[in-house]
Amino acid sequence: MSKLLPPNPPTVEGKPLFIAPNGPKPNRRVMIANRGEIALRIVRTCQQMNVETVVVYTEVDASAEFVAHATVAVNVGAMTTDDNPYLNITKLIDVALQHRCDALHPGYGYLSENADFADAVAATGSITFLGPRGDVMRSIGEKSRSKQLLHEKLGADAHLVPGYHGTDEIDLETAQNIGYPLMIKASSGGGGRGMRIVRSPDQLAPEIARARSEALRNFGSAELLFERYIEGGKHIEVQIFGDNHGNVYALGERDCSVQRRHQKIIEESPSTDCEADAELRKRIHQSAITIGSLLSYQGAGTVEYIYDTKTKEFFFLEVNTRLQVEHPVTEMCSGLDLVSLGVYVGGDGDLSKLEPVAKLKPFGHSIECRVCAEEPGADFTPRTGVVRMLEVLCLGQPGVRFDTSIRVGTTVSIFFDAMLGKLIVHAATRAAAIEKMLQVLQTSVVIGLPTNTTFMSSCLRHPSFVDGSYNTSLIPNNLEWLLDLPVQLAPSALSTGPKQGALPLATIVPAFHLFKELRGKLYPSRSGLPANFDLVNGCDRSVSKTENFVVSLPDGGQQWDVMVEYDGSHGEYELKMWINESSQAAQAAEERIKDKLGSKAKPKVLAAQLKAARASTKFYGSLPTRNGLEGRAQGEWQLGVQSSEVHCLRSKLLTSSQVQLSSLPATTRSHLATGRARWATATLALEIDGITSTHILATDHSFQDHENGAQTAWVWSSQLCGPIKVVRHGMRTYALANQSLDDSAASKSAYVTPMPAKILKILVENQATVEPGQALLICESMKIETTIRAQVAGKLQLHVQNGDTVPEGKLLCQVGGGEEQQQQQQ
């Protein structure tokens, strides 16, 4: 028996979403040919309609939420980079037949817009495809054919963008006639995949090749179309719904102009331009209804337009023949459960008989933010990892919703899209919706892997978004501002009181207490430096109560390197903190050595002394000044931090009972039992210099190995809407790290993959000479292609081959490394 899900949260008015009845020819068991968030979303509505569900899953999703809540869950095998069961039409239909399903819901993505799939489902004679017919998909779902059809049937009323929609390969002359910049699109797909902007003729051929590659892998078709790219336009789309009785309704419009890599990340309804211009809304809604009626459209569909804010013209882009990712904002404003409407229409329901549809009365404003596992500061590169903490603290309030299938412990893999879930808010006005979404982002704690929550909060705060004047260029034209905003907010966000300081105390102090608590649950730490630590003979070994903390803002916006010296016990400490400027001290020491040895020094001798000086000065330069140490005369010691640069505070842990180990193993004072925890989480109440505050934290697995390496934690910052990474070194590991420090050029010429990936194409032969900026290879992860480019000039040494699947941290290639660089150093 499946677990029952709560219904979708009500609108801001407190009204539940309208659930349509099952229809005259009711569907009793629905197969869901999808996974993740949308599969769980469909299960939720089906449960409210008393409809059973069958889901399919791969081994990667065995513990997923949608699997746990479906009536029946069927394992369809392993997921690999070359074999995706969610694209296997025969296998999916076999499952539906074996489990006596009378309807199939395709969700979005995968085969949801595949006409052959819709036809194959209909051909069973016993299963209804919950969406448009295959012939409708062929005529309108493939972008090039849809534009040809609309041009033939509607002429100028089709509102088409100038472009080329033929099946032959485009040539340079045709591209020139269309005009640059040119947009390339996958004819059979969406979601930004297979989409490229070409700004000059020399980019045309390579971008066509990449667009075809992405389109074929994601949608099973390499067909492309080419259109003039309208810069600075707005992406406005209309939600339509049709039935088998000739009815087509427009249920509202959405503005989806906040995009990165041509993929939406923030959507809102209604459109600010339609709110300001009732005639525009009337025309664009009527255009969408006309297109739907022309097709005798059935089910959920979205007609997308690009709106030129300068000329006030809108142009048809495409029809998405499925439920959209962003459908919840329409649901919240209309009060309609769109999934239930799909099941109703699939049961031969007549939409005109549903009063909430036929006499639609939209209310308020809704915004959706897509939470993605990615790093905006690294060109929005997708990231994998484990969800170590998940708390959406605003859930339960009217008009707040989180559509997701992840939970604590979910592993985000390379095989699926980077989207983790969708935060949705509904409010009476747009201004109230923006404020509510910022509040939701501030209190939606997702820790364990990089996400875009901080970046989306920056987008919501941008002046052009606030006043509604933004367009599709919001992110590309303002990227520096959006990434820099957290840096500007950090002094206030990371302080522990009314005064702003140079140190991020609100991250360091909680992390310090968490690691102290965890070490109390583990084996006792050995004090002092390693016995073999020999940077300076007879060095001071009394630094066991000094620690190093490196704090990093999301997206790499800013980093602090801080030393902490503590005194106290049992959760109450006096802390001394200062900025670690040992790197500057090391540079100064190197200059003194170079001046002392002069230009005639042998390269090997100079290199050895520089390395020793670098290590010792980085260590001692990070500590308080020690005049007279090692027998030196007073004032002769040139390293260390002056007392005037030290910040002192008192910190007291008020509650420690909430420090938890994730896998809940039995613990003792000396060790973790078999089944060691993979991470720890905590909610700590602290009193810092008389001011009480609460902090939410999580660690990775490194908390158990504090004597041999760094420990990593994330401290949630509500003002920055994201986790702040804190890496701690005890002085044992800090000393060893300085001792083995490698600043060689070779370390800067190695290219590793930041996450598991598949090598799609190697662009340069092994041992070839390359220049900075030259493309070396293309890899793919989470459906996104990434090009690795040379950062320095030199000879290329490859460590992978075409088709390799590589783990995170794998060395892909080196440029100018090995013997060549060693000779440069000698």
C-alpha positions in Angstrom: 0.0 0.0 0.0 1.4 3.4 -1.0 2.0 6.2 1.5 -0.5 9.1 1.2 0.8 12.5 0.4 -0.7 15.7 1.7 -2.6 17.8 -0.9 -0.9 20.8 -2.5 -0.8 23.8 -0.2 -3.7 26.3 -0.6 -3.5 29.6 -2.3 -2.8 32.8 -0.4 -6.6 33.1 0.1 -6.5 29.8 1.9 -8.5 28.0 -0.8 -7.4 24.5 -1.9 -6.7 23.9 -5.6 -9.8 22.8 -7.5 -9.5 19.0 -8.3 -11.4 18.0 -11.4 -13.5 14.8 -11.2 -12.4 11.7 -13.1 -14.4 12.2 -16.2 -17.2 10.2 -17.9 -14.8 7.4 -18.9 -12.8 7.4 -15.7 -9.1 6.4 -15.5 -8.5 4.1 -12.5 -4.8 3.4 -12.8 -2.3 5.8 -14.4 1.2 4.9 -15.5 3.8 7.7 -15.0 6.5 7.6 -17.6 8.8 9.9 -15.7 10.7 10.4 -12.5 11.6 12.8 -9.7 9.6 15.9 -8.9 7.0 15.7 -11.7 6.4 12.0 -11.0 5.7 12.8 -7.3 3.5 15.7 -8.4 1.3 13.5 -10.5 1.1 10.8 -7.8 -0.1 13.5 -5.3 -3.0 14.6 -7.5 -3.9 11.0 -8.5 -4.2 10.1 -4.8 -6.6 13.0 -4.3 -8.7 11.7 -7.3 -8.6 8.1 -5.9 -6.6 7.0 -8.9 -3.9 4.3 -8.5 -0.4 5.1 -9.9 2.4 3.0 -11.4 5.9 4.5 -11.6 9.1 3.2 -13.1 12.5 3.7 -11.5 16.2 2.9 -12.0 18.6 1.8 -9.4 19.7 5.4 -8.9 16.2 6.3 -7.7 15.4 3.2 -5.6 15.0 5.3 -2.4 13.3 8.3 -4.1 10.1 9.8 -2.8 8.0 9.1 -5.9 8.9 5.4 -5.6 7.8 5.3 -2.0 4.4 7.0 -2.6 3.2 5.3 -5.8 0.8 2.4 -5.7 3.2 0.2 -7.7 6.9 0.9 -8.4 8.7 -1.1 -11.1 12.5 -1.3 -11.4 13.4 -0.9 -15.1 17.1 -1.6 -14.8 20.3 0.4 -14.4 20.9 3.9 -15.6 24.0 4.5 -17.7 25.2 7.3 -19.9 24.4 5.2 -22.9 21.1 3.6 -21.8 18.2 5.6 -20.4 15.2 3.4 -19.6 13.0 6.6 -19.5 13.5 6.8 -23.3 12.7 3.2 -24.0 9.2 3.2 -25.5 8.8 -0.6 -25.7 9.9 -1.1 -22.1 7.6 1.6 -20.8 4.5 0.4 -22.6 5.2 -3.2 -21.6 5.2 -2.0 -17.9 1.9 -0.2 -18.5 0.2 -3.2 -20.1 1.6 -5.7 -17.5 0.1 -3.6 -14.7 -3.2 -3.0 -16.4 -3.0 0.8 -16.6 -5.8 2.6 -18.5 -3.9 5.9 -18.9 -0.3 7.1 -19.2 1.0 10.4 -18.1 4.4 11.5 -19.7 5.2 14.3 -17.3 7.7 16.8 -18.9 11.0 16.1 -20.6 12.0 12.6 -21.8 9.3 11.3 -24.1 6.6 13.8 -23.2 6.7 15.4 -26.7 7.5 12.3 -28.7 4.8 11.7 -31.3 5.9 8.1 -31.8 5.5 7.5 -28.1 2.0 9.0 -28.1 1.0 6.8 -31.1 2.5 3.7 -29.5 0.4 4.3 -26.4 -2.8 4.8 -28.4 -2.0 1.7 -30.5 -2.4 -0.5 -27.5 -6.1 0.1 -27.6 -6.4 0.0 -23.9 -4.3 2.9 -22.6 -5.1 6.6 -23.0 -2.2 9.0 -23.5 -2.8 12.0 -21.2 -1.8 14.6 -23.7 -2.3 15.6 -27.4 -2.4 13.0 -30.1 0.7 12.0 -32.0 -0.4 13.8 -35.2 -0.9 17.0 -33.3 2.6 16.7 -31.8 4.0 16.1 -35.3 2.3 19.2 -36.7 3.1 21.6 -33.9 5.4 20.0 -31.3 8.4 19.9 -33.7 9.2 23.6 -34.0 10.1 23.8 -37.7 6.9 22.0 -38.8 4.8 24.1 -36.4 6.0 27.3 -38.0 5.4 26.0 -41.5 1.9 25.0 -40.5 1.0 28.3 -38.9 2.4 30.2 -41.8 0.2 28.2 -44.2 -3.0 28.5 -42.1 -2.7 31.9 -40.4 -0.3 33.9 -42.6 0.6 37.2 -40.9 -1.6 36.3 -37.9 0.9 33.6 -37.0 3.3 36.2 -35.6 6.4 34.3 -36.8 10.0 35.3 -36.1 12.1 35.6 -39.4 14.0 32.3 -39.8 14.8 29.1 -41.7 12.6 26.1 -41.0 13.6 23.7 -43.8 15.0 20.3 -43.3 18.2 20.8 -45.4 21.4 22.1 -43.9 21.5 25.8 -43.5 24.2 27.6 -45.5 26.1 30.8 -44.8 24.1 32.8 -47.3 20.7 31.8 -45.7 22.1 32.6 -42.3 23.2 36.0 -43.5 19.7 36.7 -44.9 18.1 35.9 -41.6 20.6 38.1 -39.8 22.9 37.8 -36.9 22.6 37.1 -34.0 21.1 33.8 -35.0 19.3 31.4 -32.7 19.7 27.6 -33.2 17.1 25.4 -31.6 16.4 21.7 -31.3 13.2 21.2 -33.3 12.0 18.4 -31.1 13.0 19.6 -27.7 13.1 22.3 -25.0 14.6 23.3 -21.7 17.4 25.2 -23.3 19.1 22.0 -24.6 20.2 22.0 -28.2 20.0 25.8 -28.2 22.8 28.1 -29.3 23.3 31.8 -30.2 25.6 32.5 -33.2 26.9 36.0 -33.5 29.3 35.6 -36.4 29.6 33.3 -39.5 32.7 31.5 -38.1 30.7 30.2 -35.1 28.0 28.7 -37.3 29.4 25.2 -38.1 30.8 24.3 -34.6 27.6 25.5 -32.8 25.4 23.5 -35.2 27.5 20.4 -34.4 27.1 20.9 -30.6 23.3 21.7 -30.9 22.8 18.6 -33.0 24.7 16.5 -30.5 22.7 17.8 -27.5 19.4 17.5 -29.4 20.0 13.9 -30.4 21.0 12.7 -26.9 18.1 14.5 -25.1 15.3 14.2 -27.6 16.2 11.5 -30.1 16.2 13.9 -33.0 19.0 16.0 -34.5 16.7 18.3 -36.5 17.3 22.0 -35.9 15.7 25.3 -36.8 17.3 28.7 -37.2 15.8 32.1 -36.3 16.8 35.6 -35.8 17.6 36.2 -32.1 15.6 39.1 -30.6 17.8 40.6 -28.0 16.3 42.2 -24.9 12.9 40.6 -25.5 10.6 39.1 -22.9 9.6 35.4 -22.9 5.8 35.3 -22.3 3.9 32.1 -22.6 0.2 31.2 -22.4 -1.2 28.1 -20.7 -3.9 26.5 -22.8 -6.1 23.5 -22.1 -8.1 21.6 -24.6 -10.5 18.7 -24.6 -12.2 16.2 -27.0 -15.3 18.4 -27.3 -13.8 21.3 -29.2 -13.0 23.5 -26.2 -9.7 25.4 -25.8 -9.2 27.7 -22.9 -6.4 30.1 -22.0 -5.8 29.8 -18.2 -3.4 32.7 -17.9 0.1 33.8 -19.0 3.5 33.5 -17.5 6.7 35.6 -17.8 9.7 33.3 -18.0 12.4 35.8 -18.9 14.9 35.1 -16.1 17.1 32.5 -17.8 20.6 31.2 -17.8 21.9 29.1 -20.7 18.5 29.7 -22.3 16.9 27.8 -19.4 14.3 29.3 -17.1 15.1 29.6 -13.4 12.5 32.1 -12.2 8.9 32.4 -13.6 6.0 34.5 -12.6 2.3 34.9 -13.3 0.7 37.1 -14.5 3.1 39.0 -16.8 3.8 42.6 -15.8 3.4 43.7 -19.4 0.0 42.0 -19.7 -1.0 43.6 -16.4 -0.1 47.0 -17.7 -1.7 46.5 -21.2 -5.0 44.7 -21.2 -5.1 44.8 -25.0 -1.8 42.9 -25.2 -3.2 40.2 -22.9 -6.3 39.9 -25.0 -4.3 39.6 -28.3 -1.8 37.1 -27.0 -4.4 34.9 -25.3 -6.5 35.0 -28.4 -3.5 34.0 -30.5 -2.9 31.0 -28.2 -6.5 29.9 -28.3 -6.6 30.2 -32.1 -3.5 28.0 -32.4 -5.0 25.4 -30.0 -8.3 25.4 -31.9 -6.6 25.0 -35.2 -5.0 21.9 -33.9 -8.1 20.5 -32.1 -5.7 20.5 -29.1 -6.3 18.1 -26.2 -4.7 18.3 -22.7 -2.2 20.8 -21.3 -0.1 22.9 -23.7 1.9 26.1 -23.6 2.2 28.5 -26.5 5.4 30.5 -26.1 6.1 34.0 -27.5 9.0 36.5 -27.5 7.7 40.0 -26.8 9.7 42.9 -28.1 9.3 45.6 -25.5 10.5 48.3 -27.9 8.1 47.7 -30.8 5.3 46.1 -28.6 5.1 43.2 -31.0 5.0 39.5 -29.9 6.3 36.6 -32.0 5.4 33.0 -31.9 8.1 30.7 -30.7 6.7 27.2 -30.2 4.0 25.1 -28.6 5.1 22.8 -25.8 2.8 19.8 -26.0 3.0 18.9 -22.4 2.7 20.2 -18.8 5.4 22.7 -18.2 7.9 22.7 -15.3 6.5 26.2 -14.3 2.8 25.1 -14.2 2.5 25.7 -10.5 2.4 29.6 -10.8 -0.6 29.2 -13.1 -2.2 26.8 -10.6 -1.8 29.2 -7.7 -3.3 32.2 -9.6 -6.1 30.2 -11.2 -6.8 28.0 -8.3 -6.9 25.0 -10.7 -5.0 21.7 -10.3 -3.7 21.2 -13.9 -2.7 17.6 -13.4 -6.3 16.8 -12.4 -7.6 18.6 -15.5 -5.4 16.3 -17.7 -6.8 13.2 -16.1 -10.3 14.6 -16.5 -9.8 15.4 -20.2 -8.2 11.9 -20.7 -11.5 10.5 -19.3 -13.4 12.4 -22.1 -14.3 15.2 -19.8 -15.9 18.4 -21.1 -14.0 21.5 -19.8 -17.0 23.8 -20.5 -18.9 21.9 -17.8 -16.3 22.8 -15.1 -17.3 26.3 -13.8 -13.8 27.1 -12.3 -12.4 26.7 -15.9 -15.2 28.1 -18.0 -15.6 31.2 -15.7 -12.0 31.5 -14.6 -11.3 34.3 -12.1 -7.5 34.6 -11.6 -6.3 36.2 -8.3 -3.0 37.5 -7.1 0.6 37.0 -8.2 2.8 33.9 -8.1 6.5 33.4 -8.5 8.5 30.2 -8.9 12.2 29.7 -8.3 13.9 26.5 -9.6 16.4 25.2 -7.0 19.2 23.7 -9.1 22.4 21.9 -8.1 24.8 24.2 -9.8 27.4 26.8 -9.2 26.5 30.2 -10.8 30.0 31.6 -10.2 31.5 28.8 -12.3 29.3 29.5 -15.4 26.4 27.6 -13.8 28.2 24.3 -14.0 26.0 21.5 -12.6 27.2 19.8 -9.4 26.6 16.4 -7.9 26.5 15.5 -4.2 24.4 14.4 -1.2 21.6 16.4 0.3 22.8 16.6 4.0 20.1 19.0 5.3 16.7 20.0 3.9 14.3 22.3 5.8 11.7 24.5 4.2 10.7 26.4 7.3 7.9 28.5 5.7 5.9 25.4 4.5 2.5 25.5 6.1 1.8 29.1 5.4 -0.9 29.8 2.8 0.6 30.4 -0.6 3.9 28.7 0.0 4.8 25.5 -1.8 7.8 23.3 -2.5 7.5 20.8 -5.3 10.4 18.3 -5.0 11.2 14.6 -4.6 14.5 15.0 -2.8 15.0 14.4 0.9 17.9 14.2 3.3 20.3 11.6 2.0 19.3 12.0 -1.7 22.3 11.6 -4.0 22.3 13.9 -6.9 23.9 12.0 -9.8 25.2 12.9 -13.3 22.4 11.1 -15.0 19.5 13.5 -14.4 18.7 17.2 -14.7 20.2 19.5 -12.1 16.9 20.8 -10.8 16.2 19.7 -7.2 12.8 21.2 -6.8 10.7 24.3 -7.2 9.8 26.9 -4.6 6.5 28.6 -5.3 4.8 31.5 -3.6 1.4 33.2 -4.1 0.5 36.6 -2.8 -2.1 39.3 -3.4 0.3 41.6 -5.2 3.6 41.3 -7.1 5.5 43.3 -4.5 4.2 41.0 -1.8 5.1 37.9 -3.8 8.7 39.1 -4.2 9.0 39.7 -0.5 7.5 36.4 0.3 9.8 34.6 -2.1 12.8 36.2 -0.5 11.5 35.1 2.9 11.1 31.6 1.6 14.6 31.5 0.1 16.0 32.8 3.4 14.3 29.9 5.3 14.7 27.1 2.8 17.8 25.3 4.1 19.5 23.1 1.5 23.0 22.0 2.5 25.4 19.5 1.1 26.0 20.6 -2.5 26.2 23.9 -4.3 22.8 25.4 -5.3 21.6 28.6 -7.0 19.5 29.9 -4.1 21.8 32.8 -3.3 22.0 33.7 -6.9 18.2 33.7 -7.3 17.8 36.0 -4.3 20.2 38.4 -6.1 17.9 38.2 -9.2 14.8 39.0 -7.2 16.6 42.0 -5.7 17.8 43.4 -9.0 16.2 46.8 -9.7 14.9 45.7 -13.1 13.2 42.7 -11.7 11.7 44.7 -8.8 10.1 47.2 -11.2 9.2 44.6 -13.8 11.3 46.1 -16.7 13.7 43.1 -16.9 14.0 40.9 -20.0 15.8 37.8 -21.1 19.1 39.7 -20.8 18.8 40.2 -17.1 21.4 37.5 -16.2 23.9 37.8 -19.1 24.0 41.6 -18.9 24.1 41.8 -15.1 26.0 38.7 -14.1 28.8 40.6 -12.3 26.3 42.6 -10.3 24.3 39.5 -9.4 27.4 37.6 -8.3 28.8 40.5 -6.4 25.6 41.3 -4.4 26.3 38.7 -1.7 29.8 40.2 -1.2 28.2 43.6 -0.6 25.7 42.1 1.9 28.2 39.9 3.7 29.5 42.3 6.3 26.0 42.7 7.7 24.8 39.2 7.0 27.8 37.4 8.7 28.1 39.7 11.8 26.9 38.6 15.2 25.7 41.9 16.4 24.8 45.5 15.3 28.4 46.3 14.5 29.9 45.1 11.2 33.4 43.8 11.2 36.1 42.4 9.0 35.5 38.8 10.3 32.6 36.6 9.4 31.9 35.7 13.0 28.4 34.3 12.3 30.1 31.4 10.4 33.3 30.8 12.3 32.0 30.7 15.8 29.2 28.2 15.1 31.5 26.0 13.1 34.1 26.2 15.9 31.5 25.0 18.5 30.2 22.3 16.2 33.6 20.8 15.6 34.4 20.9 19.3 31.1 19.0 20.0 31.9 16.4 17.4 35.4 15.9 18.6 33.9 15.2 22.0 31.9 12.3 20.4 35.1 10.9 18.6 38.5 9.8 19.8 40.4 12.4 21.8 42.6 14.6 19.6 46.4 14.6 20.2 47.7 18.0 21.0 50.6 19.9 19.5 52.4 19.5 16.2 53.4 16.2 14.6 56.7 14.8 15.9 58.3 15.0 12.5 57.4 18.6 12.0 60.8 20.2 11.4 60.3 23.6 9.7 62.4 25.2 12.4 64.5 23.2 14.8 63.0 23.2 18.3 59.9 25.0 17.2 57.2 26.0 19.6 54.7 23.1 20.1 52.2 25.0 22.3 49.7 25.8 19.5 47.3 22.9 20.1 44.6 25.5 20.9 44.9 27.3 17.6 42.9 26.5 14.6 42.6 27.7 11.0 39.2 28.5 9.3 38.7 29.3 5.7 35.3 30.8 4.9 33.9 31.0 1.4 30.8 32.8 0.1 28.6 30.9 -2.4 29.9 31.2 -6.0 33.4 32.1 -4.9 32.5 35.8 -4.3 34.8 36.2 -1.3 37.0 34.2 1.0 38.3 34.8 4.5 41.4 33.0 5.9 41.1 33.3 9.7 43.1 32.0 12.7 41.3 31.2 16.0 43.0 30.8 19.4 40.7 29.5 22.2 40.7 29.0 25.9 38.0 27.4 27.9 35.9 24.2 28.0 32.4 22.7 28.3 30.9 24.9 25.6 32.2 28.3 27.0 35.2 29.9 25.4 37.3 33.0 25.1 38.2 33.3 21.4 40.9 35.4 19.8 40.6 35.7 16.0 42.7 37.4 13.3 43.0 37.5 9.5 45.6 35.1 8.4 48.1 37.1 6.3 50.8 34.5 6.2 50.8 34.5 2.4 52.0 38.1 2.4 54.6 37.2 5.0 55.8 34.3 2.8 56.1 36.6 -0.2 58.2 39.1 1.9 60.4 36.2 3.1 61.0 35.0 -0.5 62.1 38.5 -1.5 64.5 38.7 1.4 66.1 35.4 0.3 66.4 36.4 -3.3 68.1 39.7 -2.2 70.4 37.8 0.1 71.5 35.2 -2.4 71.6 37.5 -5.4 71.4 36.7 -9.1 74.3 34.2 -9.0 72.5 31.7 -6.8 72.2 28.2 -8.2 68.6 27.5 -9.3 68.3 24.3 -7.2 69.7 26.0 -4.0 67.4 29.0 -4.5 64.4 26.7 -5.1 65.1 24.7 -1.9 65.5 27.8 0.3 62.4 29.4 -1.2 60.3 26.3 -0.5 61.5 26.1 3.1 61.0 29.8 3.6 57.5 29.6 2.2 56.5 26.8 4.4 58.0 28.1 7.7 56.8 31.7 7.2 53.3 30.7 6.2 53.1 28.8 9.4 54.7 31.3 11.8 53.3 34.3 10.0 49.8 33.0 10.8 50.5 33.1 14.6 50.7 36.0 17.1 54.1 37.7 17.2 56.7 35.9 19.3 59.6 38.3 19.9 62.6 36.5 21.2 61.6 33.1 20.0 64.4 30.7 19.1 67.0 32.9 20.9 66.5 35.9 18.7 66.9 39.3 20.1 63.8 41.4 20.9 62.4 43.0 17.7 64.4 40.6 15.4 61.5 38.3 14.8 59.7 39.6 11.7 56.8 37.3 11.6 53.4 37.1 13.3 50.3 39.0 14.0 50.3 42.1 16.2 47.9 42.2 19.1 46.1 45.2 17.7 44.9 43.0 14.8 43.4 40.4 17.1 39.6 40.4 17.7 38.5 39.0 21.1 35.1 37.7 22.1 33.3 35.4 24.5 31.2 32.6 23.2 28.9 30.2 25.0 27.0 27.2 23.6 23.5 27.3 25.1 22.1 24.1 23.5 24.2 21.2 22.2 21.6 18.3 22.3 20.7 18.9 18.6 24.1 17.8 17.2 23.2 14.7 15.4 25.0 12.1 13.3 23.2 11.4 10.0 23.1 7.6 10.0 22.5 7.4 13.8 25.2 5.0 14.7 25.9 4.0 18.3 28.5 6.4 19.6 30.9 6.3 22.6 33.4 8.8 23.9 36.2 7.1 22.0 34.9 6.1 18.6 32.0 5.7 16.2 30.6 2.1 16.0 30.4 0.1 12.8 28.3 2.0 10.2 30.1 5.3 10.6 28.0 8.4 10.0 28.4 10.1 6.7 27.8 13.6 8.0 26.6 15.5 11.0 23.9 18.2 11.4 23.2 20.7 14.1 21.0 23.6 15.3 23.1 25.5 17.8 22.0 28.3 20.1 24.9 30.5 21.0 25.5 33.5 23.1 28.3 35.6 21.5 29.4 38.7 23.5 26.0 38.7 25.2 23.9 38.4 22.0 21.9 35.1 21.5 21.6 33.7 18.0 20.6 30.3 16.4 22.6 28.7 13.7 21.9 25.7 11.3 24.9 23.7 10.2 25.8 20.4 8.4 29.2 18.7 7.7 30.5 16.3 5.2 32.1 13.0 6.1 35.4 14.7 7.0 34.4 15.5 10.5 35.6 12.0 11.6 39.1 12.5 10.3 40.1 15.7 12.0 43.7 14.6 12.7 44.6 13.8 9.2 42.9 16.4 7.1 40.6 19.3 6.9 37.0 19.3 8.2 34.2 20.9 6.2 30.9 22.4 7.4 28.2 24.6 5.9 26.6 27.3 8.0 23.2 28.6 6.7 23.0 32.3 6.2 19.4 33.5 6.0 20.3 37.0 4.7 22.4 35.5 1.9 19.8 32.7 1.2 22.5 30.1 1.1 25.1 28.0 2.9 28.5 29.4 3.8 31.3 26.9 3.4 33.7 26.7 6.3 36.9 24.5 6.2 38.7 23.9 9.5 42.3 22.8 9.9 43.7 21.8 13.3 47.3 23.0 13.7 48.6 19.5 13.0 47.1 19.4 9.6 47.6 23.1 9.0 51.4 22.7 9.6 51.6 19.7 7.3 49.6 21.5 4.6 52.1 24.4 4.6 55.0 22.0 4.7 53.8 20.2 1.5 52.5 23.4 -0.2 53.1 23.3 -4.0 52.9 26.5 -5.9 54.5 25.1 -9.0 53.3 26.0 -12.4 52.5 22.4 -13.1 49.8 22.5 -10.5 48.1 25.3 -12.4 48.1 23.5 -15.7 46.3 20.4 -14.7 42.6 20.1 -15.6 40.3 17.9 -13.5 36.6 17.4 -13.8 34.6 19.1 -11.0 32.0 16.3 -11.1 31.4 12.9 -12.7 31.1 13.3 -16.4 31.3 11.5 -19.8 33.9 12.5 -22.4 32.0 13.3 -25.5 34.8 14.5 -27.9 38.5 15.2 -27.7 39.2 18.2 -29.9 43.0 18.2 -29.9 45.5 15.4 -30.5 47.7 14.2 -27.7 51.1 16.0 -27.5 49.8 18.9 -29.7 50.9 22.4 -28.8 47.9 24.5 -27.7 47.3 28.2 -26.9 45.4 29.9 -24.0 41.7 29.7 -24.6 41.9 26.9 -27.1 39.1 24.2 -26.7 40.6 20.9 -25.7 37.7 18.6 -25.1 33.9 18.4 -24.5 32.4 16.6 -21.6 28.8 16.1 -20.5 27.1 15.9 -17.1 23.5 16.3 -16.0 22.5 16.8 -19.6 24.8 19.8 -20.0 27.8 20.0 -22.3 31.0 21.7 -21.0 34.0 22.7 -23.0 37.4 22.5 -21.3 39.8 25.2 -22.6 43.5 25.7 -22.1 44.5 28.3 -19.5 48.1 28.4 -20.5 50.2 27.7 -23.6 52.1 24.4 -23.9 52.1 20.8 -25.0 48.9 18.8 -24.3 49.0 15.5 -22.5 45.7 13.7 -22.5 44.7 11.2 -19.7 41.2 10.3 -21.1 39.7 9.0 -24.3 36.4 9.6 -26.2 33.5 7.9 -24.5 35.2 7.6 -21.1 33.0 8.0 -18.0 35.1 9.7 -15.4 34.6 10.3 -11.6 34.8 13.6 -9.9 38.4 14.9 -9.5 39.7 12.8 -12.4 42.7 14.3 -14.2 41.6 14.9 -17.7 44.7 16.5 -19.2 47.7 18.7 -18.6 49.2 21.5 -20.6 52.9 22.3 -20.5 53.4 20.0 -17.5 55.9 17.3 -16.6 59.5 17.6 -17.6 59.0 20.9 -19.4 58.0 22.7 -16.3 60.5 20.9 -14.1 63.2 22.3 -16.5 61.8 25.8 -16.1 62.1 25.5 -12.3 65.8 24.4 -12.4 
